[in-house]
Amino acid sequence: MLRRRLTVVSWNIHKCIGGLDRRYDPDRTAAVIAHAEPDLVLLQEVAQNGSHYRFERQVDELCDRLALPHHSYAVNVHFGKRRGEYGNAVLSKLPITATENVDLTLPRKKARSALHVELRVPLGEHSRTLHAFDLHLGLSERERREQLRRLLISRPMLAIRARTPTLVAGDFNDVYGTLGKRLLAPEGFRGPRRAPRTFPSWAPVRALDSLWLRGDAELIELHRPRTRDARAASDHLPLVAQIDVGGQATHGP
């Protein structure tokens, strides 16, 4: 059976603003990501069109700094001229063949979504589809549960075959660390026995962020970098995963 090892980074980058020093520094954010030498990067709170961010489009700025040729971006939250807007972004060495933003917003709550991308993973002379969902869930436990249920019955999720490699990662805001085990595990997803604590970055006590896999994909390692820049660049620490994607290589899903 052919297999391909990938390095995946998932991170709420806090609009490239430091959690303590409040300094806007996309170079620092990019340096933390680059240290992992990732194949695939799933980011939350990626901003654009605000004076606070020099009116930069952060997804483009990070792609350029990281030399990642493929990306997808979807805005969720709109503010004003100073704070601009932000959403989820996927940056990748692997070709992105399709993308769709899955709206998870509940009535009278802040806009939330999961950005779905289909990627092609080379396996020998052929390739395999990898589906990735980059999500940012709400602040209340009830809201998070409902949003994850909506994702599981969304059109793109239901269309995926059971053996097709599928990744769900991002900022779950999972204060109690039970969301994945309660809702994703019964649907065939596998995650860490205990997710690393990622929040707040300077003294992490909560495992708000996580990563889960289903199908012909295996989680080999999951850790949180705690370098000086990683602790300073955002209010979350990043997650870095080593995953194996395998199965029979095909031209389709």
MOJOHU-V293172 format. One record per backbone hydrogen bond with DSSP energy under -1.0 kcal/mol. NH is the residue of the N-H (numbers start at 1). CO is the residue of the C=O. E is the energy in kcal/mol with one decimal. If there is no record, write none. Layout:
<<NH | CO | E> <NH | CO | E>>
//
This chain:
<<4 | 245 | -2.5> <6 | 243 | -3.0> <8 | 241 | -2.8> <9 | 40 | -2.4> <10 | 239 | -2.3> <11 | 42 | -2.4> <13 | 44 | -2.0> <15 | 45 | -2.0> <16 | 13 | -1.7> <17 | 14 | -1.5> <18 | 23 | -1.9> <25 | 16 | -2.7> <29 | 25 | -1.8> <30 | 26 | -2.7> <31 | 27 | -2.1> <32 | 28 | -1.8> <33 | 29 | -1.8> <34 | 30 | -3.0> <35 | 31 | -1.6> <36 | 33 | -1.4> <37 | 34 | -1.5> <39 | 7 | -2.8> <40 | 7 | -1.8> <41 | 91 | -3.0> <42 | 9 | -3.4> <43 | 89 | -3.2> <44 | 11 | -2.1> <46 | 87 | -2.8> <48 | 85 | -1.9> <51 | 81 | -1.8> <52 | 82 | -2.5> <53 | 50 | -1.4> <54 | 51 | -1.7> <55 | 50 | -2.9> <56 | 53 | -2.0> <58 | 47 | -2.0> <60 | 57 | -1.0> <61 | 57 | -2.0> <62 | 58 | -2.7> <63 | 59 | -2.0> <64 | 60 | -2.4> <65 | 61 | -2.0> <66 | 62 | -2.3> <67 | 63 | -1.2> <68 | 63 | -1.4> <70 | 92 | -1.9> <72 | 90 | -2.2> <74 | 88 | -2.3> <76 | 86 | -2.5> <77 | 86 | -2.4> <79 | 84 | -3.0> <84 | 80 | -2.1> <85 | 48 | -2.0> <86 | 77 | -2.2> <87 | 46 | -1.8> <88 | 74 | -1.6> <89 | 43 | -2.2> <90 | 72 | -2.6> <91 | 41 | -2.5> <92 | 70 | -2.8> <93 | 39 | -2.9> <97 | 118 | -2.6> <100 | 116 | -2.5> <102 | 114 | -3.1> <104 | 112 | -2.5> <109 | 106 | -1.7> <114 | 102 | -2.1> <115 | 134 | -2.8> <116 | 100 | -3.2> <117 | 132 | -2.5> <118 | 98 | -2.7> <119 | 130 | -2.7> <120 | 95 | -1.7> <121 | 128 | -3.2> <123 | 126 | -2.6> <126 | 123 | -2.0> <127 | 250 | -1.1> <128 | 121 | -2.3> <130 | 119 | -2.6> <131 | 165 | -2.5> <132 | 117 | -2.5> <133 | 167 | -2.6> <134 | 115 | -2.6> <135 | 169 | -2.4> <136 | 113 | -1.4> <137 | 171 | -2.5> <144 | 140 | -2.4> <145 | 141 | -2.3> <146 | 142 | -2.0> <147 | 143 | -2.4> <148 | 144 | -2.4> <149 | 145 | -2.1> <150 | 146 | -2.3> <151 | 147 | -2.0> <152 | 148 | -2.1> <153 | 149 | -1.2> <154 | 151 | -1.3> <158 | 154 | -2.5> <159 | 155 | -1.4> <160 | 157 | -1.4> <164 | 161 | -1.1> <166 | 214 | -2.4> <167 | 131 | -2.9> <168 | 212 | -2.7> <169 | 133 | -2.5> <170 | 210 | -1.8> <171 | 135 | -1.6> <172 | 170 | -1.0> <172 | 208 | -1.3> <174 | 208 | -1.1> <175 | 173 | -1.7> <182 | 178 | -2.2> <183 | 179 | -2.3> <184 | 180 | -1.3> <185 | 180 | -2.5> <187 | 184 | -1.3> <188 | 185 | -1.9> <189 | 184 | -1.9> <190 | 213 | -3.5> <198 | 206 | -2.4> <199 | 206 | -2.1> <201 | 235 | -1.5> <203 | 200 | -1.2> <205 | 199 | -2.8> <206 | 199 | -2.5> <208 | 206 | -1.2> <210 | 170 | -1.8> <212 | 168 | -2.9> <213 | 190 | -2.7> <214 | 166 | -2.0> <216 | 163 | -2.3> <217 | 215 | -2.4> <218 | 244 | -2.4> <220 | 242 | -2.8> <221 | 242 | -1.5> <223 | 240 | -2.3> <231 | 227 | -2.1> <232 | 228 | -1.1> <233 | 229 | -2.8> <237 | 198 | -2.2> <239 | 10 | -2.9> <240 | 223 | -2.9> <241 | 8 | -3.2> <242 | 221 | -2.4> <243 | 6 | -2.6> <244 | 218 | -2.6> <245 | 4 | -2.9> <246 | 216 | -2.4> <250 | 127 | -1.5>>
//
